[in-house]
């Protein structure tokens, strides 16, 4: 059941479109297959899985973990729809400060792989959404950091102007210029 791995405008960020087999009973799809991820050049060691539920207008992010605990994330939606964003925060990258966004939903069944060295965030665009993401490193609170979601230097085109934010997400600093 091969998936399609689509490159994006940010090297290393990959949109994954699974092959879905459906009939009158429902559907079946593979959401992760080590050999396919390995063949596509993506990490095969996913060590933690998280599940969140959020209401329309909730924005979570922009989050990342610093080295040596940087995380890659494999993100998918099992209920509802989100606008998912990756921001390149690798200081030596030609795409430093650039972002990529994609709509992920239970209907389109796409996943987004975001490698270490990127900040991640998403906004819920349906009445509610449940998001599952696997990570390449375990959560390490001492290495956690974030960037202000609406920093004009990034110019992210979020689908909301006044999102619901956590107290922590309200106070992240702006994106550092080079």
Secondary structure by P-SEA (a helix, b strand, c coil): cbbbbbbcccccbbbbbccccccccccccccccaaaaaaacccccccbbbbbbbccccccccbbbcccbbbbbbccccccccbbbbbbccccccccccbbbbbbccccbbbbbbcccbbbbccccccbbbbbbbbccccccccccccccccccccccccccccccccccccccccccc
